[in-house]
């Protein structure tokens, strides 16, 4: 799964969002309680403009790790941009 996350993240950064979402969705099926996988998928989905879908992934990740600041920041960005139609930049 770790390799899938790396590949999915690289594809997201290069704008190959359909491929990224496909790979990361498979990773989530394999490890549904993996915060990194859920967050990476949320970022890819948000980058594709599906903020509602991204918010669902970020909220799922926060349920698993409520103190995770990266996930919290990405959730805030997705909520802010939901009506603006802008891709979400990955919080670091």
C-alpha positions as CSV (number, residue, x, y, z in Angstrom):
1,X,0.0,0.0,0.0
2,X,2.9,2.4,0.8
3,X,4.0,2.2,-2.9
4,X,0.5,2.8,-4.0
5,X,0.4,6.0,-1.9
6,X,3.7,7.2,-3.3
7,X,2.5,6.6,-6.9
8,X,-0.9,8.1,-6.2
9,X,0.7,11.2,-4.7
10,X,3.1,11.6,-7.6
11,X,0.2,11.2,-10.1
12,X,-1.8,13.8,-8.2
13,X,1.1,16.3,-8.3
14,X,1.4,15.8,-12.0
15,X,-2.3,16.3,-12.7
16,X,-3.0,12.7,-13.6
17,X,-6.0,12.7,-11.3
18,X,-8.1,9.8,-12.7
19,X,-5.1,7.4,-12.3
20,X,-4.3,8.8,-8.9
21,X,-7.8,8.4,-7.6
22,X,-8.0,4.8,-9.0
23,X,-4.8,3.7,-7.4
24,X,-5.6,5.4,-4.1
25,X,-9.1,4.0,-4.0
26,X,-7.7,0.5,-4.3
27,X,-5.3,1.3,-1.5
28,X,-8.2,2.4,0.7
29,X,-10.0,-0.9,0.0
30,X,-6.9,-2.7,1.1
31,X,-6.3,-0.5,4.2
32,X,-9.5,1.4,5.1
33,X,-8.2,2.5,8.4
34,X,-5.0,4.0,7.1
35,X,-5.0,7.8,7.7
36,X,-2.3,8.5,5.1
37,X,-4.2,6.6,2.4
38,X,-7.5,8.4,3.2
39,X,-5.8,11.7,3.2
40,X,-3.9,11.1,0.0
41,X,-7.2,10.0,-1.7
42,X,-8.9,13.1,-0.3
43,X,-6.3,15.4,-1.8
44,X,-6.5,13.7,-5.2
45,X,-10.3,13.9,-5.1
46,X,-10.2,17.6,-4.1
47,X,-7.7,18.3,-6.8
48,X,-10.2,16.9,-9.3
49,X,-12.8,19.4,-7.9
50,X,-14.9,16.9,-5.9
51,X,-14.8,18.8,-2.6
52,X,-17.7,16.9,-1.0
53,X,-16.0,13.6,-1.7
54,X,-12.7,14.9,-0.4
55,X,-14.4,16.2,2.8
56,X,-15.8,12.7,3.4
57,X,-12.3,11.2,3.2
58,X,-10.7,13.8,5.4
59,X,-13.5,13.4,8.0
60,X,-12.9,9.6,8.0
61,X,-9.2,10.2,8.5
62,X,-9.9,12.5,11.4
63,X,-12.2,10.0,13.1
64,X,-9.1,7.7,13.1
65,X,-6.6,10.4,14.2
66,X,-8.5,13.4,15.6
67,X,-5.3,15.3,16.4
68,X,-3.8,15.0,12.9
69,X,-3.1,18.7,11.9
70,X,-2.4,17.9,8.2
71,X,-5.8,16.2,7.8
72,X,-7.5,19.0,9.7
73,X,-5.8,21.6,7.5
74,X,-6.8,19.8,4.3
75,X,-10.4,19.4,5.6
76,X,-10.6,23.2,6.3
77,X,-9.2,24.0,2.8
78,X,-11.7,21.7,1.2
79,X,-14.6,23.2,3.1
80,X,-13.4,26.7,2.2
81,X,-13.0,25.9,-1.5
82,X,-16.1,23.8,-1.9
83,X,-17.9,26.7,-3.6
84,X,-14.9,28.3,-5.3
85,X,-14.0,25.4,-7.7
86,X,-10.3,25.7,-7.0
87,X,-8.0,22.6,-6.5
88,X,-6.9,22.1,-2.9
89,X,-3.1,22.4,-2.3
90,X,-1.7,19.8,-0.1
91,X,-1.1,21.1,3.5
92,X,2.3,20.4,4.8
